[in-house]
Amino acid sequence: MPGPLLHIVAACSVFILGIIYIDRYYDKETIYSNWFLLGIVCLSFSLVPDIFLGLYYTTHILSYKLLLYYHTIFHFLLFPISVIALFVLNILLDIRKKPVWNIGFCCILLHITMDLFIP
């Protein structure tokens, strides 16, 4: 599992790619509010998969081994949920902030992929 520095770099790079992606969809009057929303979505969706590790490091309420087990299960549940959410968002729903939510779910998928492949 990569450290927090690599997660921050990945979230920032997705945010920059997201800015380029959403600039095509919105007019120039509302672009800065969409950038702000994109930053909040990228940051929060990048932190969601590590909620159990954050719980351990902030409170030490349960053992690391137990919370790592929940962390792994949560990753295995969150990956298909994110893929299904992306499918529903792009195929079935028609909402105004679709590009921002697409980037958010891509942040979750990137985070889980990094945790899976990078030691």
C-alpha positions as CSV (number, residue, x, y, z in Angstrom):
1,M,0.0,0.0,0.0
2,P,1.5,3.3,-1.0
3,G,2.1,6.1,1.5
4,P,0.1,9.2,1.9
5,L,2.5,11.3,-0.3
6,L,1.7,9.2,-3.3
7,H,-2.0,9.4,-2.6
8,I,-1.8,13.2,-2.4
9,V,0.1,13.4,-5.7
10,A,-2.5,11.2,-7.4
11,A,-5.4,13.2,-6.0
12,C,-3.7,16.5,-7.2
13,S,-3.0,15.1,-10.6
14,V,-6.6,13.9,-11.0
15,F,-7.8,17.3,-9.9
16,I,-5.7,19.0,-12.6
17,L,-6.9,16.5,-15.2
18,G,-10.5,17.1,-13.9
19,I,-10.0,20.9,-14.4
20,I,-9.1,20.2,-18.0
21,Y,-12.1,17.8,-18.3
22,I,-14.7,20.1,-16.8
23,D,-13.6,23.2,-18.6
24,R,-15.3,21.9,-21.8
25,Y,-18.7,21.4,-20.1
26,Y,-19.3,24.6,-18.2
27,D,-19.4,28.3,-19.1
28,K,-16.8,30.7,-17.8
29,E,-19.2,32.3,-15.3
30,T,-19.5,29.2,-13.1
31,I,-16.1,27.6,-13.7
32,Y,-14.5,28.6,-10.4
33,S,-17.4,27.3,-8.3
34,N,-17.1,24.0,-10.2
35,W,-13.3,23.9,-9.6
36,F,-14.0,24.3,-5.9
37,L,-16.6,21.5,-5.9
38,L,-14.1,19.4,-7.9
39,G,-11.4,20.0,-5.3
40,I,-13.7,19.0,-2.5
41,V,-15.0,15.9,-4.4
42,C,-11.4,14.8,-5.3
43,L,-10.2,15.2,-1.8
44,S,-13.1,13.5,-0.1
45,F,-13.5,10.6,-2.6
46,S,-9.7,10.0,-2.4
47,L,-10.0,9.6,1.4
48,V,-13.1,7.4,1.5
49,P,-11.2,4.1,0.8
50,D,-8.9,4.7,3.8
51,I,-11.5,5.5,6.4
52,F,-10.6,2.5,8.5
53,L,-6.9,3.2,8.5
54,G,-7.7,6.8,9.4
55,L,-9.8,5.6,12.3
56,Y,-6.9,3.5,13.6
57,Y,-4.3,6.3,13.3
58,T,-6.5,8.9,14.9
59,T,-8.1,7.0,17.7
60,H,-6.3,3.6,18.1
61,I,-9.7,2.3,19.2
62,L,-9.2,-1.1,17.7
63,S,-6.2,-3.1,16.7
64,Y,-4.4,-2.4,13.4
65,K,-4.8,-6.0,12.3
66,L,-8.6,-5.9,12.7
67,L,-9.0,-2.5,11.0
68,L,-6.7,-3.6,8.2
69,Y,-9.1,-6.6,7.6
70,Y,-12.1,-4.2,7.4
71,H,-10.0,-1.9,5.2
72,T,-9.5,-4.8,2.7
73,I,-13.1,-5.8,2.7
74,F,-14.2,-2.2,2.2
75,H,-11.8,-1.9,-0.8
76,F,-13.4,-5.1,-2.3
77,L,-16.9,-3.7,-1.8
78,L,-16.1,-0.2,-2.9
79,F,-14.6,-1.1,-6.2
80,P,-17.7,-2.6,-7.8
81,I,-19.9,0.0,-6.1
82,S,-17.8,2.7,-7.8
83,V,-18.0,1.0,-11.2
84,I,-21.7,0.6,-10.9
85,A,-22.1,4.2,-9.8
86,L,-20.1,5.4,-12.8
87,F,-22.3,3.3,-15.1
88,V,-25.5,4.6,-13.5
89,L,-24.2,8.2,-13.6
90,N,-23.2,8.1,-17.3
91,I,-25.9,5.9,-18.8
92,L,-29.1,6.3,-16.7
93,L,-28.9,9.8,-15.1
94,D,-28.8,13.2,-16.6
95,I,-27.5,15.7,-14.0
96,R,-25.7,19.0,-14.2
97,K,-22.6,18.1,-12.3
98,K,-21.9,14.8,-14.0
99,P,-18.3,15.6,-15.0
100,V,-17.4,16.4,-11.3
101,W,-19.0,13.2,-10.0
102,N,-17.2,11.2,-12.8
103,I,-13.9,12.5,-11.6
104,G,-14.8,11.7,-8.0
105,F,-15.6,8.1,-8.7
106,C,-12.4,7.9,-10.8
107,C,-10.5,9.1,-7.7
108,I,-11.9,6.1,-5.8
109,L,-11.0,3.7,-8.5
110,L,-7.5,5.1,-8.8
111,H,-7.0,4.9,-5.1
112,I,-8.0,1.3,-4.9
113,T,-5.9,0.4,-7.9
114,M,-2.9,2.1,-6.4
115,D,-3.4,0.2,-3.1
116,L,-3.7,-3.0,-5.1
117,F,-0.7,-2.8,-7.4
118,I,1.8,-0.6,-5.6
119,P,3.6,-2.2,-2.6
